[in-house]
Amino acid sequence: MEVISNSPADTEALGAALAARLSPGDIVAFTGDLGAGKTAFTRGLARGLGIEERVTSPTFTIVNEYEGGRLPLFHFDMYRLGSSEELYDIGWEDYLARGGVCAVEWSEIVADALEDSVIRVDIRRGEGDSQRIITITGGPDL
């Protein structure tokens, strides 16, 4: 499925729509350039899950945890990891076992550790500063 987003609000709304259809243990794997809108999409996921906390990029902490919604949300940023081996060092399997949703930015860095059943979200710049082309594969129909 390909969607054109014309603003961060559009991107967040798409994330919220996807969140309404997510199940415990789902993994949303993001690819896209720096500043493309991966965190905006994740803010939408949080909103769609009923999480009211402010969602920020976990660039320096690797993972931010958000609870209090229909499902917990574990927001990962793999930008600073060198390989999928480091993913296991931070407790990846423990997060999977907790029954939440894992949103993984820079997923290509740990692609070999992600299961085939992940929901892939690719965000690319479109025409103009705020337009994005968002491609979702492997997930539920929106």
N, C-alpha and C positions, 0 to 999 in steps of 0.2 A: 504494500500500500504506500502510495506517495502522496504527501500533503504539502501544500505551499503555505508557509506561515509568513505573515506580513508584519509581525510584531512579537516581542517577548510575551505579551499577553496571549496571543494566538498559540505560541509554543507551550505555554503553561496550560492552556485549556486542552490541548491535545494530550498532554501528560495526565491531566485529571481524568480525561475520558478513558485512557488506557488503564489507569489505576482502578477504576470501577470494575474492571474485568479481570484483575489480577488475583492470584491464589497464593496461599502460603508456599514458600519455596521458589517462587518465580524469580528469575534473574533477567534484568533489563541491561543489556550490554550496549554501551554508547561508543560510537566513533564519530569523529569530526574535529575540525581544527580548533585551536585555542580561541575562545570567545564565540564559538558557533551557536551555543545555546543549550549545552548539555545540562548545566546547572538549572537553567530556566525550566527545562523539561522536567527535571527532578523536583523542582518546586511544585510543579503541577501534579506530579505523582503524589507528593506529600499531601497536597490539598485534597486530591481525589480519594486518598486513604483516610481523610479526616484528621490529619496531623496539623496542629495549629502553630507549632514552633517555627521560628524563622530558619529557613534552609540556606546553608552557605556551602561553598566548595570546601571539601576536606583536603585541599592540596597539601597542607603541611601535617595534618593528623592522619592521613590515609583513609580513615573512615569516621563518619559521623553517624550516630544512632539517633533515631527519632521514634518515640513511642507515643501511645495515647490515641492512636487511630484504629481503624478496623484491623490493620496488620502493622507490625513494626516495619520501619524502613531503615535499611542499612545502606548508606551512601558512600561508595568507595571512589577514590581518585587514584588510579594506578600510575599516574604520570611519573612519579619519583621511584617507582619500582624498576629493578633491572631485569626481572624475569618472574615467571610464575612460581618459582621456588620461594621467593620472598612472600608471595601471597599466602602460602601455607604457614609461614613463620608468624603472620599476624592473626592467624586463627580462622582462616577462610571456612574451613569445614565446620567450625563451631557456629559461625554465622548462618551457614546453610541449614544447620540442624535446628535453629531457633524458630523456624517457620514464618519468617518475615519475607519481605521483598528486598532483594539486593539490586541496587542501581549502581552500575559499574562504569565510571568514566574512564576513557583511554583503555578500553577493554582489549584492544589489539595487542597490548603489551603482555597480557596474560591469557591470550586466546587459547593456548593449549591446555589450560586448566578449566576452561568453561565447557559445560556440557553442550551437546548438540541441540538441546531443547531450549536454549536461551532465546529471549525476544531481542532481536537486534534493532537498534535505532541509530540510523546514520543521519547526521545533520550537516548539511553543506550550505554555504552562502549562495544566495540567489542574486537576483538583480536588485540593486540598491543596498543601502546599509543594513536595513533590518529584515529583509526578506531571507527566509531559509527554506531549503528543500529538505523535507524530512521523510525518510524512507523507513518504514517499519516492516520487518519480516519475522515470521515465526511466532507471532502472537495472536491473540484473539481478534476477531473482526471488530472494528470500531463502528 
